Amino acid sequence: MTQAANIPVGRGLGKGARANWIRLRTMIVLRWVAIAGQLTAITVAQRIFGLQLELGLCYFAIGVSVIGNLIAILVFPENKRLSEYENLLMVLFDLVQLAFLLFLTGGLHNPFSLLLLGPVTISATALSLRSTIVLCGTAIGLATGLALFHLPLITQDGGVLELPGIFIFGIWIALVIAIVFSTAYSRRVTTEIHSMADALAATQMALAREQKLTDLGGVVAAAAHELGTPLATIKLASSELWNELQDQPDLAEDAALIRDQADRCRDILRDMGRAGKDDLHLRQAPLMTVLEEAAEPHRMRGKTFTFTLGPDAGDAADQPAILRRPEIIHGLRNLMQNAVDFAATTVWVEANWSDTVISVRIFDDGTGFPPHILGRIGDPFMRRRPSDRSNARRPEYEGMGLGLFIAKTLLERSGAELRFANGPDSAPKTDTPVGAVVKVTWPREKLDAHHGETPLPTGENTRFT
């Protein structure tokens, strides 16, 4: 099984709905441009170059496009989104209409035969693979028909403009190759762009979720921190009142104290949502604490986590305090999840630091990354056919590279550099063989909470007012 991704992607981010992104108004505008170009070409060919064309049929073909546009404008709203089938029909109509005009004006002898590439390229960038194949086949068939059947181009003095047969054959071959190549090229590039856009959208969603969780943790910590003293005072005062209720003359003073502390708790509850997010203790933590926090959701999945200090690390008491940024925690958590997914029994997390760098290595005792995908790790939506052995091991898993892409993107945003490899040696401080190894390295000034590029203030938290 490929140790690559750990977050499956729903169909909502897939490519099947992209045809619905195209508005009818866009197709109408493009068709108006094509109509204007066709009218201009026919007018210039007749008036300036004196070619004898079948003007009635030419204007009929253009008129059909005009009528189609007018009907679309009058019947449908401008913001209508075309379905896959509607887009296919519109592009197919434009392709057939253009081929008919070329048939009337010399076929492949007409240099404008190159425009057959236009509808096919639009299909490759916007429609599904099946629709693109249909349009490619149609375009190749029309180009073949135009090479064999067409009305000749006749000059004003009755001469026929035609190219030698070898040139027509060359033009036909060139068109076929251009249709196939431009379609494949456009589709490949567009697919990459769309996949990256989907993956970045998923990354933003993951980061937003982690930010919300961090804010919630700040609120909870602020409540525990700020409410501790008044609640303890209330408990003490209530205990004293209960013990001394019968014969103590200062009950009124205790009752007033209880009232004051209750009011204070009310004020804290009202304001802690704002202040919890600014809690200094929540914005920084020791390096090992952050690593343990990132691993927390995966500790109960049947694998053992071992946290160690690397050979370059100093004493644990001197470990750096780092920024508790959501992208760092979520990125490390994704890497640890991937390790847990493929580990046999154990995941090791090793921390190292020096005066210039902070690094984290994540090992597991699984089978490691397949060598043929090592260079592609971090690309979103990697797909390969799963083997029977992989299906037997994890039948519910369908990895597409998105999880590691999210981790890589978030960690690189924080200034980190990631390296993926298979471990040739044993795990840290053991003789257990290592499978996959991920090393994350930051320049220390990017991560250090006190001496980095963005140092946090030190001291006590600001009191509520």
C-alpha positions in Angstrom: 0.0 0.0 0.0 1.3 3.4 -0.9 2.3 5.3 2.2 1.4 8.7 0.8 -1.9 10.2 1.7 -4.2 9.9 4.6 -7.1 12.2 3.9 -9.6 11.0 1.3 -11.3 13.5 -0.8 -15.0 13.6 -1.3 -16.7 13.9 -4.6 -17.5 17.6 -3.9 -13.9 18.4 -4.8 -13.8 16.2 -7.8 -13.7 17.2 -11.4 -17.1 15.9 -12.5 -18.9 19.1 -11.7 -16.5 21.5 -13.4 -18.6 21.7 -16.5 -21.2 23.4 -14.4 -18.8 26.2 -13.7 -19.3 27.6 -17.2 -22.0 30.2 -17.6 -24.2 30.3 -20.7 -23.3 34.0 -21.0 -19.6 33.0 -21.5 -20.5 30.6 -24.4 -22.8 33.2 -25.9 -20.0 35.9 -25.9 -17.5 33.5 -27.4 -20.0 32.6 -30.2 -20.6 36.3 -31.0 -16.9 36.7 -31.4 -16.8 33.7 -33.7 -19.7 35.0 -35.7 -18.0 38.4 -36.1 -14.8 36.7 -37.3 -16.6 34.5 -39.8 -18.5 37.5 -41.3 -15.3 39.4 -41.6 -13.4 36.6 -43.3 -16.2 36.0 -45.8 -16.5 39.7 -46.6 -12.7 40.2 -47.0 -12.4 37.0 -49.2 -15.2 38.2 -51.5 -14.6 42.0 -51.6 -10.8 42.2 -51.5 -9.6 38.9 -52.9 -12.5 38.4 -55.3 -13.2 34.8 -54.4 -16.4 33.3 -55.7 -18.1 31.8 -52.6 -21.5 30.3 -52.0 -22.6 33.3 -50.1 -26.2 32.1 -49.5 -25.1 28.9 -47.8 -22.3 30.8 -45.9 -24.7 33.3 -44.5 -27.2 30.5 -43.8 -24.6 28.8 -41.6 -23.7 32.0 -39.8 -27.4 32.8 -39.4 -28.0 29.6 -37.6 -25.4 30.5 -35.0 -27.0 34.0 -34.7 -30.5 32.5 -34.2 -29.1 30.0 -31.6 -27.5 32.8 -29.6 -30.7 34.9 -29.7 -32.8 32.0 -28.5 -30.4 31.3 -25.7 -30.4 35.0 -24.7 -34.2 35.2 -24.7 -35.1 31.9 -23.1 -32.4 31.4 -20.4 -31.2 33.8 -17.7 -27.7 35.2 -18.2 -26.3 33.5 -15.1 -27.4 30.0 -16.1 -24.8 27.4 -15.5 -24.6 24.8 -18.3 -24.6 21.1 -17.5 -22.0 18.7 -18.9 -24.5 17.6 -21.6 -25.5 21.2 -22.5 -21.9 22.2 -22.8 -21.1 19.3 -25.0 -24.0 20.1 -27.4 -23.0 23.8 -27.6 -19.3 23.0 -28.4 -20.3 20.2 -30.8 -22.6 22.6 -32.6 -19.9 25.2 -33.0 -17.5 22.5 -34.3 -20.0 21.2 -36.9 -20.9 24.8 -38.0 -17.3 25.7 -38.5 -16.7 22.5 -40.5 -19.7 23.3 -42.7 -18.3 26.8 -43.4 -14.9 25.2 -44.3 -16.7 22.8 -46.6 -18.2 25.8 -48.5 -14.8 27.6 -48.6 -12.2 25.1 -49.8 -12.0 22.5 -47.0 -8.3 22.0 -45.9 -7.2 24.4 -48.7 -8.6 27.1 -46.5 -6.0 28.3 -44.0 -8.8 28.9 -41.4 -9.1 25.1 -41.1 -6.7 25.5 -38.1 -9.7 26.9 -36.1 -11.0 23.3 -35.7 -8.6 23.2 -32.8 -10.6 25.8 -30.9 -13.7 23.8 -29.8 -11.6 20.8 -29.0 -9.3 22.8 -26.7 -12.3 24.3 -24.9 -13.6 20.8 -24.3 -10.2 19.6 -22.9 -10.1 22.4 -20.4 -13.8 22.4 -19.3 -15.5 19.1 -20.0 -15.1 15.5 -18.9 -12.8 13.0 -20.5 -15.6 11.2 -22.2 -17.0 14.5 -23.8 -13.4 15.4 -24.8 -12.9 12.1 -26.6 -16.2 12.5 -28.4 -15.3 16.0 -29.6 -11.7 14.8 -30.6 -13.2 12.0 -32.6 -15.7 14.3 -34.3 -13.0 16.9 -35.1 -10.7 14.2 -36.6 -13.6 12.8 -38.6 -14.6 16.3 -39.9 -11.0 17.1 -40.8 -10.8 13.8 -42.8 -14.0 14.6 -44.6 -12.9 18.1 -45.4 -9.7 16.7 -47.0 -11.8 14.6 -49.3 -15.0 16.6 -49.9 -15.3 20.4 -50.2 -16.3 23.1 -52.6 -13.3 24.6 -54.4 -12.1 28.1 -54.0 -12.7 29.9 -57.3 -11.1 33.2 -58.1 -12.7 36.1 -59.9 -11.3 35.0 -63.3 -12.5 31.5 -62.8 -9.3 29.9 -61.6 -9.3 27.3 -58.8 -7.1 27.8 -55.8 -5.9 24.4 -54.6 -2.8 23.0 -53.0 -0.9 19.9 -54.1 -2.2 16.6 -52.7 0.9 16.1 -50.7 0.4 19.4 -48.9 -3.3 18.6 -48.2 -2.1 15.3 -46.7 0.4 17.1 -44.6 -2.2 19.6 -43.4 -4.5 16.7 -42.5 -1.7 14.9 -40.6 -0.8 18.2 -38.8 -4.4 18.8 -37.8 -4.8 15.3 -36.4 -1.6 15.5 -34.4 -2.5 19.0 -33.2 -5.9 17.9 -32.1 -4.6 15.0 -30.1 -1.5 16.8 -28.7 -3.3 20.1 -27.8 -6.1 18.2 -26.2 -3.8 16.0 -24.2 -1.6 19.0 -23.2 -4.5 21.3 -22.3 -6.2 18.6 -20.3 -3.1 17.6 -18.4 -2.3 21.2 -17.5 -5.9 22.0 -16.5 -6.1 18.8 -14.4 -3.0 19.8 -12.5 -4.3 23.3 -11.9 -7.7 22.0 -10.7 -6.1 19.4 -8.5 -3.8 22.0 -6.9 -6.8 24.3 -6.4 -8.8 21.5 -4.7 -5.9 20.6 -2.5 -5.2 24.2 -1.5 -8.9 24.6 -0.7 -8.7 21.5 1.5 -5.5 22.9 3.1 -7.3 26.1 4.0 -10.2 24.2 5.5 -7.8 22.1 7.6 -6.0 25.2 8.8 -9.3 27.0 9.6 -10.4 23.9 11.6 -7.1 23.8 13.5 -7.4 27.5 14.2 -10.8 27.1 15.7 -9.6 24.2 17.9 -6.7 26.3 19.0 -9.0 29.2 19.9 -11.3 26.9 21.7 -8.4 25.5 23.7 -7.4 29.1 24.6 -10.9 29.8 25.9 -10.9 26.7 28.0 -7.5 27.4 29.4 -8.5 31.0 30.2 -11.6 29.8 32.0 -9.6 27.4 34.1 -6.8 29.9 34.8 -9.0 32.9 35.7 -11.8 31.1 37.5 -9.6 29.1 39.8 -9.0 31.6 42.5 -12.6 33.0 42.8 -14.1 29.6 42.8 -11.7 28.4 45.5 -12.6 31.5 47.5 -16.3 30.8 47.1 -15.8 27.3 48.2 -13.9 28.4 51.3 -16.4 31.1 52.2 -19.3 28.7 51.8 -17.6 26.1 53.9 -17.0 28.7 56.7 -20.6 29.9 56.5 -21.8 26.3 56.7 -19.6 25.6 59.8 -20.3 28.9 61.5 -23.8 29.7 60.5 -25.3 29.4 64.0 -23.1 31.5 66.2 -20.8 33.7 64.2 -21.5 37.4 64.0 -19.6 38.1 60.8 -21.9 36.1 58.5 -22.9 39.2 56.7 -19.3 39.8 55.7 -18.9 36.3 54.3 -22.2 36.6 52.5 -20.9 39.8 50.9 -17.7 38.1 49.9 -19.6 35.3 48.2 -21.7 37.8 46.3 -18.6 39.7 45.2 -16.8 36.6 44.0 -19.9 35.4 42.1 -20.0 38.7 40.3 -16.3 38.3 39.4 -17.0 34.9 37.9 -19.8 36.4 35.9 -17.4 39.1 34.5 -14.8 36.5 33.6 -17.3 34.3 31.8 -18.4 37.3 29.8 -14.9 38.4 28.7 -12.9 35.2 28.5 -13.8 34.5 24.9 -11.8 37.5 23.9 -9.0 37.1 26.3 -8.5 33.3 25.9 -7.2 33.8 22.4 -4.5 36.1 23.7 -3.4 33.8 26.5 0.4 33.9 26.5 0.6 30.3 27.8 -1.5 29.1 24.7 0.7 30.8 22.2 3.9 29.0 23.1 5.0 25.7 24.5 8.1 23.5 24.8 9.0 21.6 21.7 8.3 18.2 23.1 5.0 19.4 24.4 3.9 20.5 21.0 5.0 17.2 19.5 3.0 15.3 22.1 0.0 17.5 21.5 0.2 16.8 17.7 0.3 13.0 18.4 -2.5 13.0 21.0 -5.5 12.2 18.6 -3.6 9.0 17.3 -2.4 7.6 20.6 -5.4 5.3 21.0 -5.1 3.7 17.6 -3.1 0.6 18.7 0.4 1.9 17.9 3.0 2.9 20.4 4.5 6.5 20.3 8.0 7.0 21.5 9.4 10.5 21.9 13.1 10.8 22.0 15.8 13.5 21.9 18.2 13.3 19.0 22.0 13.2 19.2 22.3 16.9 18.5 19.7 17.9 21.1 20.7 19.4 24.4 19.2 18.6 27.8 15.5 18.2 27.9 15.2 21.0 30.4 16.8 23.4 27.9 14.5 22.6 25.0 13.3 25.6 23.1 9.8 27.1 23.5 8.2 27.2 20.1 5.2 29.0 18.6 2.0 27.0 18.9 0.8 27.9 15.5 -2.1 25.9 14.1 -0.4 25.1 10.8 2.6 23.6 12.7 0.4 21.4 14.9 -1.9 20.3 12.1 1.0 19.6 9.7 2.9 17.5 12.3 -0.4 15.7 13.2 -0.9 14.7 9.5 2.6 13.4 9.3 2.1 11.4 12.5 -1.2 10.1 11.3 0.4 8.9 8.1 3.1 7.1 10.2 0.5 5.5 12.4 -1.5 4.3 9.3 1.5 2.3 8.0 3.4 1.4 11.2 3.5 -2.2 12.3 3.7 -1.4 16.0 5.7 1.7 16.8 6.1 5.3 15.7 9.2 7.3 16.9 9.3 11.1 17.1 12.8 12.5 17.5 13.5 16.2 18.3 16.7 18.0 17.7 17.8 21.6 18.1 20.8 23.8 17.9 21.5 27.5 18.0 20.4 27.7 14.3 17.9 25.0 13.5 15.1 23.0 15.1 14.3 19.6 13.5 11.8 16.8 14.0 12.1 13.3 12.5 9.2 10.9 12.4 10.0 7.2 12.0 7.8 4.1 11.7 8.4 0.4 11.5 6.2 -0.1 8.5 7.3 -1.0 5.0 8.2 2.5 4.0 7.5 4.6 1.0 7.4 2.8 -2.4 10.6 3.9 -4.2 8.8 4.9 -7.4 6.7 7.6 -5.6 9.4 9.1 -3.3 10.0 12.0 -5.8 6.3 12.7 -6.0 5.4 12.8 -2.3 3.7 16.0 -1.5 1.8 16.2 -4.8 -2.0 16.1 -4.3 -4.3 13.4 -5.7 -1.6 10.8 -6.6 -3.4 7.8 -7.9 -2.2 4.3 -8.6 -3.9 0.9 -8.8 -3.8 -0.7 -5.3 -2.4 -4.2 -5.1 -4.3 -7.1 -3.7 -1.9 -7.2 -0.8 -2.6 -3.6 0.0 -6.3 -4.1 -0.2 -6.1 -7.0 2.2 -4.1 -5.0 4.7 -6.2 -1.9 4.7 -9.4 -2.4 2.6 -11.0 0.8 3.7 -8.0 3.0 2.7 -7.8 5.0 -0.5 -4.8 7.3 -0.4 -4.5 10.1 -2.9 -1.6 12.2 -1.5 -3.8 14.9 -0.1 -2.9 14.4 3.5 0.8 14.8 2.9 0.2 17.7 0.6 -1.7 19.5 3.3 1.1 18.7 5.8 3.8 19.8 3.4 2.0 23.0 2.5 1.2 24.0 6.0 4.7 23.3 7.4 6.5 25.0 4.5 4.3 28.0 5.1 5.8 28.1 8.6 9.3 28.1 7.1 10.1 24.4 7.3 11.8 22.2 4.8 10.6 18.6 4.5 12.5 15.5 3.4 10.9 12.0 2.8 13.0 8.9 2.7 13.1 5.2 3.7 15.3 4.5 6.7 18.3 2.3 6.0 19.2 2.0 9.7 17.4 1.1 12.9 15.1 3.2 14.9 16.5 5.7 17.5 18.0 3.8 20.4 16.6 0.5 19.3 17.5 -2.3 16.8 14.0 -2.2 15.2 14.2 -1.7 11.4 12.9 1.6 10.1 10.3 2.0 7.4 9.5 5.6 6.3 11.3 8.6 7.6 10.1 12.2 7.4 12.4 15.0 8.5 11.1 18.5 9.2 13.7 21.3 9.6 13.1 24.9 10.6 15.5 27.8 10.9 15.4 28.4 14.6 14.4 32.1 14.2 11.2 31.0 12.4 10.0 28.9 15.3 11.6 30.1 18.5 8.9 31.8 20.7 11.3 34.1 22.5 14.3 34.8 20.3 12.9 34.3 16.8 11.6 36.7 14.2 8.3 37.1 16.0 9.0 36.8 19.7 6.1 36.6 22.1 5.9 39.0 25.0 6.8 37.5 28.4 5.3 38.0 31.8 1.8 37.5 33.2 -1.4 37.6 31.2 -3.3 40.8 31.2 -6.0 40.7 33.8 -9.7 41.0 32.9 -11.2 44.4 33.4 
